[in-house]
Every structure is written in structure tokens, then in C-alpha cells.
Amino acid sequence: MLQVTRLAKSHQTPQGPLPLFSDLSFDIKAGESVALMGESGCGKSTLLHILAGLEQADKGQVLINNQDIMQLNDSDRALLRRNYVGVIFQQLNLIPSLTIADNLAFQARLAGTLDTEWLHNLVSTLGLETLLTRYPAQLSGGQQQRVAIGRALAARTPLLFADEPTGSLDEANAEQVMTLMLALVKETKSSLLMVTHSALLAARLERAMTLRQGHLT
Amino acid sequence: MQLRLPSWWVLHALLSHWLRHPVQLGTLILGLLAATALWSGVQALNQQARFSYEQAAARFNNINQPQIVSATAQPISELDYIQLRRSGWNVSPLVEGTLSLGADNATFSIIGIEPMTLPGLGEAAKGASGLPDNLVLHRFLTPPWEVWVSPATFERIKPMLSNTDTSGFPYNPQGKKVRIQVSATLADNELITDIYLAQYWLNMPGQFSRLLLERSEHFERSEHSEHSEHVTLPAEPAKRLRVILPQSDHDISRLTASFHLNLTALSLLAFLVGLLMVYSAIHLALTQRLALRRILFSCGVSQRELLAWLLVELLLLSGLIALPGLLFGYWIATLLLPDLSASLNGLYGAELSDKLHLSWRWYLQGILMAWGGTLLAATVPLLKLIKPDNGYLNPSMSSPSQLIQRNRLMVAGLIGASLALLMAWLGTSLLSGFLLLALIFLSAALLMPVILDALLTLGQRYARAFSPDSATAQWLWADARMQVPHLSVALVALLLALSTSIGVGGMVDGFRNTFTGWLDQRLAAEVYVRVDNETQAQQVMHWLSQYPKVTAILPSAGTEIQLNSMPVELRGIQIHSTYTDHWPLLSKTPQAWQDMASGAAVLINEQLARQLALNIGDTLPLAGLPQTDFTIGAIFSDYGNPKGQVMLSLATLNQYWPDAKRGSFALRVAPPDVEPLIRALTDEFSFTQTQVIDQQGVKRYSLQLFERTFAATSALNLLVLAIAAIALFSSLLTLSTMRLSQIAPIWACGVSRRQLVITELLRLLLLAFITALLAIPLGLIISYCLVAVINVRAFGWALPWQIFPMQWFYLTLAALFSALLAAIVPVLKLQFSSPGELLKGFRDDQ
């Protein structure tokens, strides 16, 4: 589903380029769930952003559904994202001007793949029935993250990237959200790459990779 | 509120915010600069006008005082003057005329005075009479004599002082050069000198132009009116002289008060639009400093101390910005002064000096306005800072606190609208007319965000109904709704600017249409001739009767009377089809012209009809005598005339007012014969260009005057629109960084930046378009108030209300163009922002 070959990225600093990673290669199979771990500042989020087509790498190849996103322009990358990739961030995932119902359906509508029955199922599973007419600012952090997961899954994209999706939640909420997300990912048979600091969470996924000093182990 | 020295660091922390947010600082500077500049610019013009009026009123040759003039074509003789003085009359002679000097024949008024006899004058009273304080009488009265001029006139006559021809200025009869003295208290283009020297240069030996008369026992109350008085001259001089009593219509400052009030009102509007920008900048700056507020509180700064330092910060910034604002104001006044001067001169005969004289009050007033305006703009944000609520922290029309705020706005707006209706119904003064306009603007400003939100909600519903699967369409409407609280101040500024443009533009264009048609009706004759005196009138009449190509000679005569303490001009005309077929009548009785010809009826202008609440068929007692009670046969429109006017047949005028001056002739002649007739008249009587004038020339002059009168209005109008566009631009620019957290999720979901840019543009154009649509009805209401309320109360005449849809179309385009311009920088910022910057949207909310 996802093939990464010799991927390199460095940050520009006043002292010159600072390499984050220089020769990363790996792949994720369809339906596989993988944890990406590493110390703060090692480049985990940047790698996830590159894979999701949100940021450009310096060199290398990222194949999603056999398309090299490195060769695509901004519009084509956006199109690829809407059809193949769901992204969940640590916070501020939602569109503040839209109701929860519209937020949930947003990406699916963009991709033209809105399945009302599946959406109802998601709403019910995520316990969002009473929140549909509210706005993001009227929800708690845990509720917002549940909506973000719902939105990413509503489009049934084959790839799901999650950047510390429970990082801003308390332990109880984090556990609840994570359980729901993993169950739903399994149901949609999507591939999942999740950035996390938690070894416990990583253990719940099929595979774990650690980014250390620019290399994956 | 106590400010301790160590807490200077609080001010330092507060001020550091502006350095980190230069765009906000720019908005604050621009808003306050524009507000101060426009306000103080117009105030400079008003102050300049007041200065000129006071200067004119204080002059010894001010016509607003009793005087004796010649009743014949000849100047007043020295013998008559001596006889009056010997009979105990306190009169002072004056010689006036025009000197053409230099190679370009530049003209200057020369006034010769006899300072020892000036009414109420002693050496100590010079300043009060308009004579310079530093004038030394014996130097003024003795050879080689002195000529006093204003600084500007001195610059003009400087090259002529080297003139070697000793037969005229600047040489006295003895061939010696006179002393030139300069005083800033004198009017421009005037030379003041001793009467002997003026008589010499004007070739008027032993003759005077008029005699100034001091109020004395010779003044008696009139039998006919308790408000008027009369003076009876001794029998012998009375054969050749007549007395002119003060006419209140020459009180220029009273006449022009409405004109200046209009200008002030427009500048106040510009000031308020500028303040909306200031409010926007302060509001955002305070919102962004909520975190700083928490830190300062935690560091031991009290709420009162913080409030005090915030006030110090605002006063410091606004004081600093007000200074360049005053400079800009001065510059604006300099630009507008020539047009204002021309229109005041044309409309009221008021002379304005072409150089600005500003007192310290103007500077102080400008700074106080800047401070006051800033504090006004900061009141609500400061109160919210002290008691922040959720709505303030996260503004959106949909949150519960915002719904409460929306309801409050709606209630306040409706109260404002109700008060406006009440004001329209009960108000009668000009001030209440301006209050009505202010209430309309206020309620429109309060209701606008509510109406905008309602319309966008409607749009969102339609988008959902017609394209339920279009996520971007729904987002466009929903996001536009969410932007309303952030952009409402800028959009209100745009609404006010657009509606003012529609209102003022509609009034001016409507006036232009009416005025042009009115001129065609009013100026039906082909040639107009103005004569100097009765002798010349007879000579002209005789000459014209011999000129075969003139098909009709229509003399007119006039005099002025007081009616209910108001100056009214009586104009006698010879009734002719030129008048009966064309004269612009607003209403008339069936036999108006016939009754006028028989002496039973008169025609009155609209101003007089409104002042005295008269209508056709009413009786007008003109001289207090039973035989001078006339029926009002018709009311005619008389744009631009500040006075009441009564038109009656020439025979009637001559019967009851035999001393009425025959001053002008309207001549009917075939168009090809106009030019030869004017040439022949000029050759025969040495008329100047202003004495004999063709119909086209009068129309041209009138239309020029019209355009110059509204030049200042149009310029201010344009500036208000420009400020509104800048307000929109600065709001968008300031919001652009905050927008990242709102846009980033959309981008992450697969909407390209190009699409985002297009949607951002569309959204703003949508908001500007709705604002322009809302501005049209508001502009029409304002236009109606201007023509039907303000104009009537300010000038005494009404205009037909006209609408100009093409003007709305152009203004809507202007609004869209302004929005497009305002959006360019924020949109380019979005287009070219790096992915890293967009990803910041997921990390914090700026």
C-alpha cells in the first residue's frame, strides 16, 4: 500500500542544513498497522507529514497506490490525499465553522465516497449521536478527537496516518479513543501508521518502527 | 490608579506586542491617521472660514453697518460730507476703487480712509475697527503716507515697487515713494491708505464712494415694523444721498453655518470610519494579549494597574500618531481650500483668504479628538479584557455567548432605528436632522452583522439543499458566517462608506440634474446686462431700443426689505413670455401671472415660503401697509440663493418702492446675434466681462460653481471609501495568521491551496457583495434624508429625490474591487506559505 525508498529530509537552520533522516526505506502493507516511535525532535512527525503529502522531502520516493507523491504538484497531492489518505493530528483537526455532522462527512463528500449507512455506524460507534449539531468549539478534547477519527474513517481511505492522536487527552479518554480507532481501522481494513511515544500503545499495533539518529530500526 | 516606577516594565511588556505585530500597529496608525487627518483637515477649513468672516466683520469697510451712498450716478461730493458733519452727523468718508498694476494689469482694491472720523474710533479702538494695531496715525496721515497690505498682497505688489513711473502707485502726488506696511489682519488684494492718496490714485479729487454712519439720535424706529428702523437725512443732502441700513443677510458666518455644518458632519463620519479601524486593531491586540494578562496577574500586577498602563499605552500611541495626522489634515485642507473658497464666494459672497491661519486651538482639538477617539474605540475591548468571556476568546456567531451578543446587537439596532423614526417625525432643526442621520448610521452598523449572519445562514441552507454533497460549498458559506464577527467592523466601515457614497452621490447627481434643468428654465433670455447706476440704466435702455436685433428688452429692478426680521429681496420684472413660459414654478394659482401683472399677486421663492410657512393663495404683507398686502400667486424654485425673494411686476415695485435700483436687463435676441450684441454693448458702455454676459456664460459659471461646491464633498467621500478599503485590508491581513488553524484541516483533507485561495477570494467577494447590496437601501434612505430633511433645514429648499441605479452598479463593482485588493496580500500569503506554516495550524491557534 505504501512504499518508501531512500527518503531524505533536512531542516534549514542558520548554521546550515540539519539532517533529520537521509536514507529511509520501508513499506506498509494493506491493512497493516504500524507504530512509529522515537525521541522528541527526531523527525517522526515530519516523516508522517511527508508520507501524507503535507510536506516535501529533499529526495527519495514515496509510492501510494503506485503513485510517487514526490512527483506530484500541490493540486495532485491534494487529490491523492482526499482519495487515499486520512490524517489525524494531536489537536485542532476539525473545521471550526462546520457542525460535527458536516465535519464527519467533509472528506467523504470531497472524495465523493460518502456512505450514509457507514457514517451512521461510525457516529453510533464513536458515541457522537447527541453532538451532531454542535460546533467543534462546543466539544471537549476527547470528543473532538473522536470526531477527527470519525472524519478520517468516514472516507474509507486505504491509508490512515495518526500523529499522536491521543497526545492531548487524559489517560481514560486516550484509552477509549484508541480502542475505538483500532477497532474501526480493523473494520475498514485500512493501513495505519501512528506516531506515538507510548510503548503500550505501540504494543497494540502489529508492528513498531523506531526512528533514531536518522535511521529506522 | 497608582503607577509604581518598577511597573514601567508592564508598559514595556505591553508595547513589545506592537513590535511583534507590525501589521496591527500599521492598522492602528492608518486608522488614527486617517481619522485625525480628515477631521482636522475639515476643521482647518472651517477655522479658516471663521477667521476670514471675523476679519471681514471687523473691517472698517464692512457693509454690515449704517452708511450713506449716492442716490445718483455721481460720487458723493466733499460739500455734502461737510454739510452733514456741520449738522452733527458722525460720518466718515471712504474712497474705494480698483487699481490695475504691473505688466499683467493685476487688480487690487484700494480703500482710502479718514481714520480720525471712523465711527466709534479713537486711537485706542483701532484693532476693533479692523485697522492694524501697530498703525501710527501721524505717519499714516502725513507725507509720504503709508499703504497697508496683507503679507500675501505684499508678495504680489513687490515687483511693482520698483516702478519708475512716478505718476501713480507707489508714488504720492509729490513724486515720493509711499511707505508699504504689512499686517496679517488685513484682507488679501487690498491696499489701505489715507483718503487723500486714494483720491489721487483713483482720480477722484474731492469725491467719496460712501460715508460710514455712526448710530446716533438720527436713527428712529420704523412705524411699520418694530424690527426695522429708518434714518432721515437733512433735506438738502437727501436730494443726492440715501441711507443704507445694516442688512442681517450680510452676516456671512450665520449664512454659511449650514454649509460648514455639512462639512463637519461628513468629516465626523470619516473620523468614525477611521475609528472603526482603530477599534479593530485595539480589539485584536487586546485579544492576543489575554495570555500576557494572565502572566502579568500571576506576577503580581493588579487589574487596576494593568488597566492604567493600557490607557497610558493607548494615549501614548494615539498622541504620537495624532501629530502626523495633523500634518496630513493641514495638507488636505490646503488641497480643498481653493474649491471651498470659490464655492463660498459664489454662493454667499464670502471671501476666504487663500492661506491657512490656524490657531493653537486647532492643534489641541486635533490631539484631543485623537485621544478621545482612541479611548472611545478602546472602551469595549478594555471592558472585555477586564471581564473576558468565552465568546470573546473564541468568537463565532454560533456559540451561545455570541448568540446572546447577536440578540443584544439586534435589540440595540432596533432601538436605534425606532429613535431615528421618532427623530424624523418630531425633529425640525438642522441638528435634529444630523442626529437622524447619526441614528440611521448607528442602527445600520448594529444591525448589519445580524442581517449578514441571517443572509449567510440562508445561503448555507440553500447550498445544503441544492448541493448536499458539495463539501466546499457548505464550508464556504459556513466559514463566511464564522468570519462575520472578525470582519464585521471592517464590513460595517465598508457599509457606511458605500451607503454614504450612494446617499451623497445620489443627492449630488440629483441636484446636478435638477440644477441643469432649472438653469435652462431660469435663464431663458440670451443676454444679461448689469448696469452700475440709474443713469447708465437709462442710457442702456435707450441704446437697446435703437438696436434692431433685440426682440425684447426686459429690465428688472430690486431692493431689499426686512420681513419678520429676515432679509428679503424684492425683484421687479417686466412680465413677458420669457418668464411666463419658462420660470421654474413649483406651484401656482391658475391666474398667477395675470394677477402679478395687475399688481394683486407676487411670486415667492421656496426659501421664503418655507421660512414663513406660506403657500399659494396666502397673503404676504410686504411693507406693513394695507395696499401692500399681496396674494401669493406662485412659489418658484431658487437653488443656491440663501435669501428669501419676492418677485413682482416692475410697475408694482416702482409704485411702492420708488428707490428700487434698476440693475439689470435680460435681452432676447436670436442666437447668431448674441456675440455681435455683446461686442457692441461692451464697446458702447465699456462694460466688463462680468457686466454683460451671455446665457451660456452664466450657465457655465453656475455649473462650475456647482462642481466646485461639491468638490470637497466628493473628495471626502472618496477618502471615506479608501479608509474602508484599508480597514478591510488590515483586518484580513491581521486575520491571515489566525486563519491557518481554520484552513489547515481543510488542506489536510485534500483541498489544494489553489482551491483554498479561490474559496477565500470567493468568500470575501461574497461578503463584500452582500455588504454592497445592504448599502443600497441604506444609501437610498440617507439620500432621501439629505434631500428632504438636511437640505431643507440647511438651505431652505428641497430637491426632487432621484435614484441612480448605474451608480449602485459602479459602487458594487468598487466594493468588489476593494475586497479583491484587500484580499490580494493575505491570499498570496496563503498561496505561497510553506507546508510547514500550514502545519503550524495543527500545533497552536496563534
Chai-1 contact restraints between the chains, C-beta under 6 A:
chainA,res_idxA,chainB,res_idxB,connection_type,confidence,min_distance_angstrom,max_distance_angstrom,comment,restraint_id
A,L54,B,P835,contact,1.0,0.0,6.0,A-B,restraint_1
A,E55,B,P835,contact,1.0,0.0,6.0,A-B,restraint_2
A,D74,B,S752,contact,1.0,0.0,6.0,A-B,restraint_3
A,D74,B,R753,contact,1.0,0.0,6.0,A-B,restraint_4
A,S75,B,S752,contact,1.0,0.0,6.0,A-B,restraint_5
A,S75,B,R754,contact,1.0,0.0,6.0,A-B,restraint_6
A,A78,B,G750,contact,1.0,0.0,6.0,A-B,restraint_7
A,A78,B,V751,contact,1.0,0.0,6.0,A-B,restraint_8
A,A78,B,S752,contact,1.0,0.0,6.0,A-B,restraint_9
A,R81,B,G750,contact,1.0,0.0,6.0,A-B,restraint_10
A,R82,B,G750,contact,1.0,0.0,6.0,A-B,restraint_11
A,V87,B,A748,contact,1.0,0.0,6.0,A-B,restraint_12
A,F89,B,F842,contact,1.0,0.0,6.0,A-B,restraint_13
A,L92,B,S741,contact,1.0,0.0,6.0,A-B,restraint_14
A,L92,B,F842,contact,1.0,0.0,6.0,A-B,restraint_15
A,N93,B,P745,contact,1.0,0.0,6.0,A-B,restraint_16
A,I95,B,P745,contact,1.0,0.0,6.0,A-B,restraint_17
A,P96,B,Q742,contact,1.0,0.0,6.0,A-B,restraint_18
A,S97,B,A478,contact,1.0,0.0,6.0,A-B,restraint_19
A,S97,B,D479,contact,1.0,0.0,6.0,A-B,restraint_20
A,S97,B,M482,contact,1.0,0.0,6.0,A-B,restraint_21
A,L98,B,A478,contact,1.0,0.0,6.0,A-B,restraint_22
A,F106,B,A471,contact,1.0,0.0,6.0,A-B,restraint_23
A,F106,B,C749,contact,1.0,0.0,6.0,A-B,restraint_24
A,Q107,B,C749,contact,1.0,0.0,6.0,A-B,restraint_25
A,R109,B,D469,contact,1.0,0.0,6.0,A-B,restraint_26
A,R109,B,A471,contact,1.0,0.0,6.0,A-B,restraint_27
A,L110,B,A471,contact,1.0,0.0,6.0,A-B,restraint_28
A,L110,B,G750,contact,1.0,0.0,6.0,A-B,restraint_29
A,Y135,B,S398,contact,1.0,0.0,6.0,A-B,restraint_30
A,A137,B,N394,contact,1.0,0.0,6.0,A-B,restraint_31
